[in-house]
Amino acid sequence: MNTATVVAPAALPSSPVKTQSQPSRSYWRLVSRQILRDPVTVISAVLLLLIIGAAVFAPWLAPADPYKASMLRRLLPIGSPGFPLGTDELGRDMVSRLMYGGRLSLLMGVVPVLIAFFVGTAIGLLAGYVGGKLNMVIMRTLDVFYAFPSVLLAVAISGALGPGMSNSLIALTLVFVPQVVRVAESVTTQVRKLDYIDAARLSGAGPLSIIRVHLLGNVLGPVFVYATGLISVSMILASGLSFLGLGVKPPEAEWGLMLNTLRSAIYLNPWIAALPGLMIFITSIAFNLLADGVRSAMELRR
């Protein structure tokens, strides 16, 4: 587990400190410079910004109505006049469908991880700081989720709740919370054993003050980097649920659902059928490379 953000104070304070136990501004400046010097991380960040921008501003950037069908122009090839990326099995413009599909795919990728980040960090901080029997109960309970692969667990929960985007969000959140809890608990257990935590406790700081001032800043960094890497996994799982009919329902545009509906066209126009999968692949790789770049930059030590 990466604990590069842990910075111990130089001397034992006489009162609860608020700055020495936190990563300094100079440390974050070094991290920022290291990120900007990594071309792979910068390119991944720019690519993600373009994809997110196209999805957010799809109502203004999309060249056509993504839901307007026409059987006269179904499965037009890439490069057709007026349709740069062709049309789908119902004659709908693929450029517009991919832009609108990115909105739901990114939503399904980010929201479960974001919820799991806050919930899992809170539970992990509590389990790691208190320790003892509470830690054992929490961690052994969450270990039950590790008995199942993430894909199988997401399919089982989503299948039990029923198809739909909201149920898919709940299923994905339940899959990622135990993973975030384990990372947060591990980092918290390491940090709470450091000398400056004992110094803050002896100086009269209460548990909430120690967690807020001394632990939180050192735990959030590694957990945030780990959660960033989970976004790509969440997108792939969400697309898989939609492909199986357990996620977003037609006629909504979502990359996984588009893969499902274009299955019948794979022998007629394979390039059109591959476009949603290509977008899932590019976005997932970009999130992974960005997370790796940030993780490498945070390994810098003062």
Residue pairs with C-beta under 8 A, 6 or more apart in sequence:
1 183
1 186
1 187
1 190
1 222
2 222
2 225
2 295
2 298
2 299
3 187
3 190
3 191
3 218
3 222
4 298
4 299
4 300
4 301
5 23
5 27
5 217
5 218
5 221
5 222
5 298
6 190
6 191
6 194
6 218
7 20
7 21
7 22
7 23
7 24
7 27
7 218
7 302
8 21
8 194
8 195
8 196
9 17
9 20
9 21
9 196
9 199
10 20
12 195
12 199
13 20
13 196
13 199
13 200
13 203
14 203
15 203
15 204
16 200
16 203
16 204
16 205
16 209
16 213
17 196
17 199
17 200
17 213
17 214
18 213
20 196
21 196
21 197
21 200
21 213
21 214
21 217
21 218
22 213
22 214
22 217
22 218
23 217
23 218
23 221
24 302
26 302
27 300
27 302
30 300
31 294
31 297
31 298
31 300
32 297
34 296
34 297
34 300
35 41
35 42
35 293
35 294
35 297
36 42
38 293
38 296
38 297
40 289
40 293
41 289
41 290
41 292
41 293
41 294
41 297
44 285
44 286
44 287
44 289
44 290
44 293
45 290
47 282
47 286
48 283
48 286
48 287
48 290
51 102
51 106
51 279
51 282
51 283
51 286
52 102
52 106
54 61
54 99
54 102
55 99
55 100
55 102
55 103
55 105
55 106
56 103
58 96
58 99
58 100
58 102
58 103
61 99
62 93
62 95
62 96
62 99
62 100
63 93
63 95
63 96
64 92
64 93
64 95
64 96
65 92
65 93
65 96
66 92
66 93
66 96
66 97
66 99
66 100
66 253
67 92
67 251
67 253
68 92
68 93
69 90
69 91
69 92
70 87
70 90
70 91
70 92
71 90
71 91
72 91
73 80
73 83
73 87
73 91
74 87
74 88
74 89
74 90
74 91
75 86
75 87
75 88
75 89
75 91
75 265
75 268
75 269
75 272
76 83
76 86
76 87
76 91
77 86
77 269
77 271
77 272
78 84
78 85
78 86
78 271
78 272
79 86
80 86
80 87
83 93
83 94
83 95
84 95
85 93
85 94
85 95
85 98
85 272
85 275
86 94
86 269
86 271
86 272
87 93
87 94
87 272
88 94
88 97
88 258
88 261
88 262
88 265
88 272
89 261
89 262
89 264
89 265
94 272
94 275
96 253
97 253
97 258
98 253
98 255
98 258
98 275
98 276
98 279
100 253
101 253
101 254
101 255
101 257
101 258
101 276
101 279
102 255
102 279
102 283
103 253
104 165
104 248
104 252
104 253
104 254
105 235
105 238
105 239
105 254
105 255
105 256
105 279
105 280
105 283
106 235
106 283
108 165
108 168
108 169
108 172
108 234
108 235
108 238
108 239
108 247
108 248
108 254
109 231
109 232
109 234
109 235
109 238
109 283
109 287
110 231
110 234
111 169
111 173
112 169
112 172
112 173
112 175
112 176
112 234
112 238
113 176
113 227
113 230
113 231
113 234
114 227
115 173
115 177
116 173
116 176
116 177
116 179
116 180
116 227
116 230
117 180
117 223
117 224
117 227
119 173
119 177
119 180
120 176
120 177
120 178
120 179
120 180
120 181
120 183
120 184
120 223
121 180
121 184
121 219
121 220
121 223
123 138
123 177
123 181
123 184
123 185
124 180
124 181
124 182
124 183
124 184
124 185
124 186
124 187
124 188
124 219
124 223
125 184
125 185
125 188
125 211
125 215
125 216
125 219
126 134
126 138
127 134
127 135
127 138
127 139
127 181
127 185
127 188
128 135
128 184
128 185
128 186
128 187
128 188
128 189
128 192
129 188
129 192
129 207
129 210
129 211
129 215
131 189
131 192
135 185
138 181
138 185
139 181
139 182
139 185
142 177
142 178
142 181
142 182
143 178
145 153
145 174
145 175
145 178
146 178
148 156
150 175
150 233
150 237
151 237
151 240
153 171
153 174
153 175
154 171
154 172
154 175
154 237
154 240
154 241
155 240
155 241
155 244
155 246
157 170
157 171
157 174
157 175
158 167
158 168
158 171
158 241
158 246
158 247
159 246
161 167
161 170
161 171
163 245
163 246
163 247
163 249
164 247
164 249
165 247
165 248
165 249
165 252
167 246
168 238
168 241
168 242
168 246
168 247
168 248
171 241
172 234
172 237
172 238
175 237
176 227
176 230
176 234
179 226
179 230
180 223
180 226
180 227
180 230
183 222
183 223
183 226
184 219
184 223
187 218
187 219
187 222
187 223
188 215
188 219
191 197
191 214
191 215
191 218
191 219
192 215
196 214
197 210
197 214
197 215
200 209
200 210
200 213
200 214
201 210
205 213
205 214
221 298
222 298
225 291
225 294
225 295
225 298
226 291
228 287
228 290
228 291
228 294
229 287
229 288
229 291
229 292
231 287
232 283
232 284
232 285
232 287
232 288
233 284
235 280
235 283
235 284
235 287
236 280
236 284
238 247
238 256
239 247
239 254
239 255
239 256
239 259
239 280
240 256
241 247
241 256
242 248
242 254
242 255
242 256
242 257
242 260
243 256
243 257
243 259
243 260
244 260
245 260
247 254
247 256
247 257
248 254
248 256
248 257
249 257
250 257
250 261
255 276
255 277
255 279
255 280
256 276
256 280
258 275
258 276
259 273
259 276
259 277
259 280
262 272
262 273
262 276
263 273
265 272
265 273
266 273
